[in-house]
Amino acid sequence: MIDILVFFLAASLLLYILMGGSDFGAGILELLPAGELRERQKKVINHAMGPVWEANHIWLILVVVILFMGFPKIFTTLMVSLHLPMLALLLGVVVRGTMFTFRHYDSIQGPRSQGAYTWLFGASSLWSALWLGIIAASLNRGLIDNEAGDFWSAYVAPWWGAFPLSVGGFVAGIFGFLACIYLLGETEDEALRRRFRRWGAVFNAWVVVSGGGVFVLSLAEPVSLARQFLGHPLAMTTLLLATLLCGVLWRFLVKTRVVWSRVIAAGQVVLILLGWWLLYAPNGAITVQGPLSFYEQAAPEATLRQLVIALLVGSAFIFPSLVFLLRVFKARRPGEEEEH
Amino acid sequence: MAVAYGQAMDDLTAARATMAFSLGFHIIFAAIGMTMPFLMSAAHYLHLKRGDKVSLELTKMWMRGVAILFAVGAVSGTVLSFELGLLWPGFMEHAGPIVGMPFSWEGTAFFIEAVAIGLFLYGWKRMSPWVHWATGLVVGISGFLSGIFVVAANSWMNAPAGFEWVNGEATGIDPVAAMFNRAWLHQSAHMQVAAVQAVGFAVGGVHAFLYLKGRAPELNLKAMKIAMVFGAAAALVQPLVGHFAGERVAELQPAKLAALEGHFKTSTYAPLTLGGIPDEDTETMHWGIEIPGMLSVLAHRDPAAEVIGLDQYPKEDWPPVLVVHVAFQVMVGLGMLMAVLGLLHFWFLKKGKFPRWFLGALAASTPLGMIAIEAGWVVTEVGRQPWIIYEVLRTQDAVTPVPGMVYHFLLFLILYLGLGGMTVWLFARQIRVTQRKVEAS
């Protein structure tokens, strides 16, 4: 039972990063200078994200529900120790979701209001991506302390520092990169495609650089990602593979092979997450008092069984409907104008 | 939520205020998200059947509203799922495994809703008209199911079931029994009918107002009629559902019933008090109108039945009587008013003509349903205090140890007031544009 749940948890997180992440990346991309391409880019992003962003967003809710029903102790520990970054993340999630929708559905599309929506959407996308990375980094650095006496060590120290911030930058880079790869297949506009390719390269370089930064900065951490990595050949292999795939990806990108580019970019993210997972499994978090393993912190069997049933039955509804959604919208007929 | 003068809000009060405000904000959007798709589908149906352009304009106008409100509802709902842990870790640690099940089903329903809304909003030219119409209906159905699941989870806090509480730990957990606890049916029924009622009146009221102003009369009259069919029907059913809920509360949570009726002393032939201000210190009601024996009849179907009063409970286990009683009076009073309006609506609909005074009354009653929903949630939630899990765990023992909760509260206060303001502003802009469009054609 626990294995199935951990699988669902990991799968939901992965899908949130792949699908929701590229929505965040689109926001980050809109924050960057675009000159005369701004309006065209906005239109492409609206059409690409509009029908799917709500569904992409729900993977996050699924992660939360699996955690609080299946692994309540891990959930509450995180919600107490990482209260502040969670709050910051929520703030960003609320602002970006609403601003994206408001921008599209405002009946009067004035330049000033549209500009404000776009800026808020972009800034909150970057903000949320950073905090998502900070939270991810805080899980396993061994500073979460449920018995801490003072405010700093209980609620700030677990996520404070250069290392979590570098992970935040890394995550933002991945999101931006995913968005570029994804959006490349959403338009026939050659100028825009050039832009997505160029920024894809920039984000890719940034991911490599910030990834290196994560590695170096982690050396000073109580539980060091770098040292763990070096002692784990399998995890190292996955990371190496992810890096090597960059070369393959560039060949497909240059030729604008949309589907292959997407598959490989997604594969890279899967490999990175897998490496991360291999390092820390089966722990949901590492605290000062020791690791919180999914196997030791799980809810009673009766609860797990119900959760698995709900997830399996839910999947039987969710996946066909998602496939239908993608078939309806991603079978793109060029030049067609949407009406809504 | 009493704030002591001269000092900042304490953390428990701030956490409760945050939760209350977040729920109070979300419930408006959730109610609209559950109901509005049905209104929209009705208009869409009329368009597809008869091919009239006004129904199409109406569908699209409502659709844009649904898109905006759904987004706000989705993100504020996400906030709530986090806040359960951010504000009440002591609750979630115990309650998560017991009552997580309805949440997991709600997740599924919400997922389907999100997929369906994407299909409906953007799929006008990508599907056959009736398939497209059906996706709009699926938004409503899955939204409605989400609502039932979430309220079932809430009802467990009022009628805890599916576990045994031994030495501060839950054992023998049965999530199915927890979900189908003894309060789930009446709470879900009451809330779902309330959602339809409140949204029917809100939408009907706005369109009645615009009709009276002489703007796009055909569109607004049609909109008012569609919305009010839902609102009026729900308003007529609600007193029965509410009565059923009241009977269950009398049985499951006598202290809550006593507080909402301001019933201090256990008695037979208990009177029903209309209005009135309860005084907790002297344990008396001031200025209420008493109907002898009526409370006994309503609670237990027998004028001679004994109705348990607050005197059966130690004072530290009392909910805040004044707040609960006033909120209850507001909810019931508005519910009765809406039932009368609903009856009149069907009468005028049958006659085929709506007098201006009635449309004016509808316009004036735009916010009534939403106010009643908020009041009803105050009754449910404040009436359960001081317990977070009724007679098992106290709210003060479940609150987060994180200090400075007042800032958390202020953050969401500002954020949500801003979002609420923007939503209203967007609607005003949208109504203006649609009317211009209809009037021009």
Interface residues (C-beta under 8 A of the other chain):
Chain A: H47 G50 P51 V52 E54 A55 H57 I58 L60 I61 L62 V64 V65 I66 F68 M69 G70 P72 K73 F75 T76 L78 M79 V80 H83 M86 L87 L90 L91 V93 V94 V95 G97 T98 F100 T101 F102 H104 Y105 D106 S107 I108 F151 A154 Y155 A299 P300 A302 T303 Q306 L307 A310 L311 V313 G314 F317 I318 S321 L322 F324 L325 V328 F329 E336 E338 E339 H340
Chain B: K60 M63 R64 A67 I68 F70 A71 V72 A74 V75 S76 G77 T78 V79 S81 F82 L84 G85 L86 P89 G90 M92 E93 H94 G96 P97 I98 G100 M101 F103 S104 W105 G107 T108 F110 F111 I112 A114 V115 A116 I117 G118 L119 L121 Y122 G123 W124 K125 R126 M127 I173 D174 P175 V176 T400 P401 V402 P403 H408 L411 L415 L419 M422 L426 R429 Q430 R432 V433 T434
